[in-house]
Amino acid sequence: MTAALSLGIAAAGGPGLAARIGPAAEAAGFTALWVNDTPGHDALEVLEAAAAATDRLVLATGVLPVDRRSIDEIVRAASRLPADRLVLGIGSGQLRRGAVERVADAAARLRERVGARVVVGALGPKMRRTAAAASDGVLLSWLTPEVAAAQAAEAHAVNPRAHVALYVRSAAEAAAVPALEEETARYAGYPAYAANFARLGMDAADTVISPAALRDRVAAYRRATDEVVLRVITASGSADEHLRFIDAVDAR
């Protein structure tokens, strides 16, 4: 299996970044542009800019938290995007009690009202099974290639048609290594992720791609899942740095 290769950016980069790098990603053979939705920044707004600048690039959110983004709000924003190119990645956010049921309900309602594909961001086994059964697929993150392959096989056993995508934080330049290390340490400190790393017996640093191992690690991850989303980490977040990242990766 050779997974599709996609690009991931933060919504904080803004519409201008998406408009600048979207055409370059499309021309370089990347399948999709995934945008992280974070408080104060709207992934769907950023994707609008990418949609206007591209023709074929899949437009995906990774992920819209259903605890702070209502279904009606998502539907209104998604209506401004081409449904045939849209993937709505959703997640539980800070929900604890009833999170699985809430996400499954949101997936069903969004599939019906938007007409786009819906995938669910999932860490634990119950949410992953629900994602495979109740949506179009599962979005994984912070995994080694070996663990990602095992979790992809589990999802496909639940639903052979489930699409399994994986976020991998990646840096292509030495100047970006401190930012990659900072991002890794930050996630390792979040209780949910720390518990997941402990449960799986992994170190967070083993789940990222550094410049020295870029090509070999990308190839290893592409053997593990249906789609690999290289979440770009750069030194300053500039468009030029993102464009150099695209040039450094062979997406074809």
C-alpha positions as CSV (number, residue, x, y, z in Angstrom):
1,M,0.0,0.0,0.0
2,T,1.3,3.5,-0.9
3,A,-0.9,6.1,0.8
4,A,-2.0,9.3,-0.7
5,L,0.2,12.2,0.5
6,S,-1.4,15.4,1.8
7,L,-0.3,18.6,3.4
8,G,-1.4,20.0,6.7
9,I,-1.2,23.6,8.0
10,A,-2.6,25.6,11.0
11,A,-5.6,27.8,10.5
12,A,-3.6,30.5,12.3
13,G,-1.6,30.8,9.1
14,G,-4.6,32.5,7.6
15,P,-6.3,32.5,4.2
16,G,-3.3,34.2,2.5
17,L,-1.1,31.2,3.3
18,A,-3.6,28.8,2.0
19,A,-4.1,30.8,-1.2
20,R,-0.3,30.9,-1.7
21,I,0.6,27.3,-1.1
22,G,-2.6,25.6,-2.3
23,P,-1.7,25.8,-6.0
24,A,1.9,24.7,-5.3
25,A,0.6,21.7,-3.3
26,E,-1.8,20.8,-6.1
27,A,0.9,21.1,-8.8
28,A,3.3,19.0,-6.7
29,G,0.9,16.1,-6.5
30,F,-0.4,16.4,-3.0
31,T,-3.9,15.0,-2.6
32,A,-5.4,17.4,0.0
33,L,-4.8,20.4,2.1
34,W,-5.8,19.8,5.8
35,V,-6.3,22.8,8.1
36,N,-6.2,22.6,11.9
37,D,-9.1,24.4,13.5
38,T,-8.0,26.3,16.6
39,P,-9.7,28.8,18.9
40,G,-9.7,32.2,17.2
41,H,-9.0,30.8,13.8
42,D,-11.5,29.2,11.4
43,A,-10.3,26.2,9.3
44,L,-13.2,26.5,6.9
45,E,-12.5,30.2,6.2
46,V,-8.9,29.3,5.4
47,L,-10.1,26.5,3.1
48,E,-12.2,28.9,1.2
49,A,-9.1,30.7,0.1
50,A,-7.5,27.4,-1.0
51,A,-10.7,26.4,-2.9
52,A,-10.6,29.7,-4.9
53,A,-7.0,29.1,-5.8
54,T,-7.1,25.5,-6.8
55,D,-9.1,23.1,-9.1
56,R,-8.7,19.6,-7.7
57,L,-7.1,19.8,-4.3
58,V,-9.2,18.1,-1.6
59,L,-10.1,20.5,1.2
60,A,-10.1,19.0,4.7
61,T,-10.5,20.1,8.3
62,G,-8.4,18.5,11.0
63,V,-10.5,18.8,13.2
64,L,-13.6,20.8,14.0
65,P,-14.3,20.2,17.7
66,V,-18.1,19.6,18.2
67,D,-18.0,21.0,21.7
68,R,-17.4,24.5,20.5
69,R,-18.5,24.4,16.8
70,S,-22.3,23.8,16.4
71,I,-23.7,21.7,13.6
72,D,-25.6,24.7,12.2
73,E,-22.4,26.8,12.2
74,I,-20.4,24.1,10.4
75,V,-23.1,23.7,7.8
76,R,-23.3,27.4,7.1
77,A,-19.5,27.7,6.7
78,A,-19.2,24.4,4.7
79,S,-21.9,25.6,2.2
80,R,-19.3,28.1,0.8
81,L,-17.0,25.2,-0.2
82,P,-17.4,22.6,-3.0
83,A,-18.9,19.6,-1.4
84,D,-17.3,17.2,-3.8
85,R,-13.8,18.4,-2.7
86,L,-14.6,18.7,1.0
87,V,-13.7,16.4,3.9
88,L,-15.0,17.5,7.3
89,G,-12.8,16.2,10.0
90,I,-14.5,16.4,13.4
91,G,-13.5,15.6,16.9
92,S,-14.8,15.6,20.5
93,G,-12.7,18.6,21.6
94,Q,-12.8,18.8,25.4
95,L,-15.8,16.6,25.8
96,R,-15.5,13.7,28.2
97,R,-18.9,12.3,29.2
98,G,-20.8,11.2,26.1
99,A,-18.1,12.2,23.7
100,V,-18.4,9.1,21.5
101,E,-22.1,9.4,21.1
102,R,-21.9,13.2,20.5
103,V,-19.3,12.7,17.7
104,A,-21.3,9.9,16.1
105,D,-24.4,12.0,16.0
106,A,-22.5,15.0,14.6
107,A,-21.0,12.8,11.8
108,A,-24.4,11.5,10.8
109,R,-26.0,15.0,10.7
110,L,-23.1,16.5,8.8
111,R,-23.1,13.8,6.2
112,E,-26.8,14.3,5.6
113,R,-26.8,18.1,5.6
114,V,-23.5,19.0,3.9
115,G,-23.1,16.0,1.5
116,A,-19.4,15.9,2.1
117,R,-17.3,13.1,3.5
118,V,-16.9,13.2,7.3
119,V,-14.0,11.6,9.2
120,V,-13.5,11.5,12.9
121,G,-10.3,12.4,14.8
122,A,-9.7,9.6,17.3
123,L,-7.1,8.5,19.9
124,G,-8.7,5.7,21.9
125,P,-10.0,2.4,20.6
126,K,-13.7,3.1,21.3
127,M,-13.6,6.4,19.3
128,R,-11.6,4.7,16.5
129,R,-14.2,1.9,16.2
130,T,-17.0,4.4,16.2
131,A,-15.2,6.5,13.5
132,A,-14.8,3.5,11.3
133,A,-18.4,2.4,11.7
134,A,-20.3,5.7,11.8
135,S,-18.4,8.0,9.5
136,D,-16.4,7.9,6.3
137,G,-13.2,7.2,8.2
138,V,-10.8,8.0,11.0
139,L,-8.1,10.6,11.4
140,L,-5.2,9.4,13.5
141,S,-2.2,11.4,14.9
142,W,1.0,11.1,16.8
143,L,1.7,7.5,15.9
144,T,4.8,5.5,14.7
145,P,4.4,3.8,11.3
146,E,4.0,0.4,13.0
147,V,1.3,1.5,15.4
148,A,-0.5,3.4,12.6
149,A,-0.5,0.3,10.4
150,A,-2.0,-1.7,13.2
151,Q,-4.7,0.8,13.9
152,A,-5.5,1.1,10.2
153,A,-6.0,-2.6,10.0
154,E,-8.3,-2.5,13.0
155,A,-10.4,0.2,11.3
156,H,-10.6,-1.7,8.1
157,A,-11.7,-4.8,10.0
158,V,-14.7,-2.8,11.3
159,N,-15.4,-1.2,7.9
160,P,-13.3,-2.1,4.8
161,R,-14.4,1.1,3.2
162,A,-13.2,3.3,6.1
163,H,-10.6,5.8,5.0
164,V,-7.7,6.0,7.4
165,A,-5.7,9.2,7.4
166,L,-2.8,10.0,9.7
167,Y,-1.3,13.4,10.8
168,V,2.4,13.4,11.1
169,R,4.3,16.5,12.3
170,S,7.1,17.0,9.8
171,A,10.0,19.4,9.3
172,A,12.1,19.7,6.1
173,E,14.7,22.2,7.3
174,A,17.2,22.2,10.1
175,A,16.0,25.7,11.2
176,A,12.5,24.2,11.9
177,V,13.8,21.5,14.3
178,P,13.4,23.6,17.5
179,A,9.8,24.3,16.5
180,L,9.2,20.6,15.9
181,E,10.7,19.8,19.3
182,E,8.5,22.4,20.9
183,E,5.4,21.1,19.3
184,T,6.3,17.5,20.3
185,A,6.9,18.5,23.9
186,R,3.7,20.5,24.0
187,Y,1.5,17.5,22.9
188,A,3.4,15.1,25.1
189,G,2.3,17.3,28.0
190,Y,-1.4,17.1,27.2
191,P,-3.0,14.5,29.6
192,A,-5.0,12.7,26.8
193,Y,-2.0,12.4,24.6
194,A,0.4,11.6,27.4
195,A,-2.0,8.7,28.4
196,N,-2.2,7.5,24.8
197,F,1.6,7.5,24.4
198,A,1.9,5.6,27.7
199,R,-0.8,3.1,26.7
200,L,0.9,2.4,23.4
201,G,4.4,2.4,24.8
202,M,5.6,5.2,22.5
203,D,7.6,8.3,22.9
204,A,6.2,11.4,21.2
205,A,9.6,12.1,19.5
206,D,9.3,8.7,17.7
207,T,6.1,9.9,15.9
208,V,7.5,12.9,14.0
209,I,9.6,13.4,10.9
210,S,12.8,15.3,11.1
211,P,14.7,16.8,8.2
212,A,17.5,14.1,8.3
213,A,15.0,11.3,7.9
214,L,12.4,13.0,5.7
215,R,12.2,10.8,2.7
216,D,12.7,7.4,4.5
217,R,10.1,8.3,7.2
218,V,7.6,9.6,4.6
219,A,8.0,6.3,2.7
220,A,7.5,4.3,5.9
221,Y,4.3,6.1,6.9
222,R,2.9,5.8,3.3
223,R,3.0,2.0,3.8
224,A,0.9,2.2,6.9
225,T,-2.4,4.0,6.1
226,D,-4.6,5.2,3.3
227,E,-3.5,8.9,3.5
228,V,-0.6,10.6,5.2
229,V,-1.0,14.2,6.1
230,L,2.4,15.9,6.6
231,R,1.6,18.6,9.1
232,V,4.2,21.2,8.1
233,I,6.4,22.6,10.9
234,T,8.6,25.5,9.9
235,A,10.8,28.0,11.8
236,S,8.5,31.0,11.3
237,G,5.4,29.8,9.5
238,S,6.1,31.9,6.4
239,A,4.7,31.0,3.0
240,D,8.2,30.7,1.6
241,E,9.1,28.1,4.2
242,H,6.0,26.1,3.3
243,L,6.8,26.3,-0.4
244,R,10.3,24.9,0.3
245,F,8.7,22.1,2.3
246,I,6.6,21.2,-0.7
247,D,9.6,21.2,-2.9
248,A,11.5,18.9,-0.5
249,V,8.8,16.2,-0.5
250,D,8.1,14.1,-3.6
251,A,4.3,13.6,-3.4
252,R,4.1,11.6,-6.6
